[in-house]
Amino acid sequence: MDEFLGTDWEREFERIGAIWRHDGNLLRPNALLTSGRISKQVFNGEIVQKHSRLFGEACASLAAIVRGSFLPRDDKRPHYCVGPAMGAIRLSGRLAEGLDCFAAYAEKSPDGSFVFRRTIPEPGTKRC
């Protein structure tokens, strides 16, 4: 993970235990992902969200990168920042704050698609 806006986020996330890496010992298990695949490393964003100040600083840094790199023109500025209801409501809210736009979230429907039930962006609005 690259250093951005003066903070080594990888080091900070490792310090709080949000990044787990397999040590290479074949007698120890790897992480089993929900897809059924295995991974030699895992990032747990839920742990970062528990550290409110660190989470806020990371979101502010990410929003600054988006503003500076991808949104130099006002016509490219998003109207909404949308995240899934499970695990990213706080993230979309914090990023929306940093991008000066509305926040919304989508919920998983029985068929597996994501739908807006409670926070419904207006048709034709841009989302990030």
C-alpha positions as CSV (number, residue, x, y, z in Angstrom):
1,M,0.0,0.0,0.0
2,D,1.5,3.3,-1.0
3,E,2.0,6.2,1.4
4,F,-0.4,9.0,0.7
5,L,-0.7,12.5,2.1
6,G,2.2,11.9,4.4
7,T,0.9,8.9,6.3
8,D,2.1,5.3,5.9
9,W,-1.4,3.8,6.2
10,E,-0.2,0.2,5.8
11,R,2.0,0.6,8.9
12,E,-0.9,2.2,10.8
13,F,-3.3,-0.6,9.8
14,E,-0.8,-3.2,10.8
15,R,-0.2,-1.5,14.1
16,I,-3.9,-1.9,15.0
17,G,-4.2,-5.5,13.7
18,A,-6.3,-4.7,10.6
19,I,-3.8,-6.4,8.2
20,W,-3.0,-10.1,8.7
21,R,-0.3,-11.8,6.7
22,H,0.5,-15.5,6.7
23,D,4.0,-16.2,8.0
24,G,4.8,-18.9,5.5
25,N,4.6,-21.7,8.0
26,L,2.9,-24.6,6.2
27,L,1.6,-26.0,9.5
28,R,-0.5,-22.8,10.1
29,P,-3.7,-22.2,8.1
30,N,-4.2,-19.4,5.5
31,A,-7.3,-17.2,5.6
32,L,-10.4,-18.8,4.0
33,L,-12.4,-16.2,2.1
34,T,-16.2,-16.2,1.7
35,S,-15.6,-17.1,-2.0
36,G,-14.0,-20.4,-0.9
37,R,-10.6,-19.3,-2.0
38,I,-7.7,-19.0,0.4
39,S,-5.5,-15.9,0.9
40,K,-2.1,-15.2,2.3
41,Q,-3.2,-11.8,3.6
42,V,-6.3,-10.1,4.7
43,F,-7.4,-6.5,5.4
44,N,-10.1,-6.1,7.9
45,G,-11.7,-2.6,7.5
46,E,-14.1,-3.2,10.4
47,I,-11.1,-3.0,12.8
48,V,-10.1,0.3,11.2
49,Q,-13.6,1.7,11.7
50,K,-13.4,0.9,15.4
51,H,-10.5,3.4,15.7
52,S,-12.6,6.5,15.0
53,R,-9.8,9.1,14.7
54,L,-7.6,6.9,12.5
55,F,-10.6,6.0,10.4
56,G,-11.5,9.6,9.9
57,E,-8.0,10.6,9.0
58,A,-7.8,7.7,6.4
59,C,-11.1,8.7,4.9
60,A,-10.1,12.4,4.7
61,S,-6.8,11.4,3.0
62,L,-8.7,9.2,0.5
63,A,-11.2,12.0,-0.2
64,A,-8.4,14.4,-0.8
65,I,-6.8,12.1,-3.3
66,V,-10.1,11.7,-5.1
67,R,-10.7,15.4,-5.1
68,G,-7.2,16.2,-6.3
69,S,-6.7,13.4,-8.8
70,F,-10.1,12.6,-10.3
71,L,-12.3,15.6,-9.6
72,P,-10.4,18.7,-10.8
73,R,-13.4,20.0,-12.7
74,D,-16.7,20.8,-11.0
75,D,-18.7,18.9,-13.7
76,K,-16.9,15.7,-12.6
77,R,-17.8,16.1,-8.9
78,P,-20.1,13.4,-7.7
79,H,-23.5,14.1,-6.2
80,Y,-23.5,10.9,-4.0
81,C,-21.0,8.6,-2.4
82,V,-22.6,5.2,-2.2
83,G,-21.6,2.1,-0.2
84,P,-23.1,-1.3,0.6
85,A,-25.2,-1.4,3.8
86,M,-23.1,-4.2,5.3
87,G,-19.8,-2.6,6.2
88,A,-19.6,0.6,4.3
89,I,-22.3,3.0,5.6
90,R,-19.8,4.9,7.7
91,L,-17.2,4.8,4.9
92,S,-19.5,6.3,2.3
93,G,-20.6,8.9,4.9
94,R,-17.1,10.0,5.7
95,L,-16.0,10.1,2.1
96,A,-19.2,12.1,1.2
97,E,-18.2,14.5,3.9
98,G,-14.7,14.9,2.4
99,L,-16.1,15.2,-1.2
100,D,-18.9,17.6,-0.2
101,C,-21.6,15.4,-1.6
102,F,-24.6,13.3,-0.3
103,A,-24.1,9.9,1.2
104,A,-26.3,6.8,0.4
105,Y,-26.1,3.1,0.8
106,A,-27.5,0.1,-1.0
107,E,-28.9,-3.1,0.5
108,K,-28.5,-6.6,-0.9
109,S,-31.8,-8.0,-2.3
110,P,-32.7,-11.7,-2.2
111,D,-31.5,-12.1,-5.8
112,G,-28.0,-10.8,-4.8
113,S,-28.2,-7.5,-6.5
114,F,-27.9,-4.2,-4.6
115,V,-30.9,-1.9,-4.3
116,F,-31.7,1.5,-2.7
117,R,-34.4,1.1,-0.1
118,R,-33.9,3.8,2.4
119,T,-31.5,6.2,0.8
120,I,-32.5,6.8,-2.8
121,P,-30.3,9.0,-4.9
122,E,-32.2,11.1,-7.4
123,P,-32.2,9.8,-11.0
124,G,-29.3,11.1,-13.2
125,T,-27.0,12.0,-10.3
126,K,-23.4,11.1,-10.3
127,R,-22.1,8.5,-7.8
128,C,-18.6,7.7,-6.6
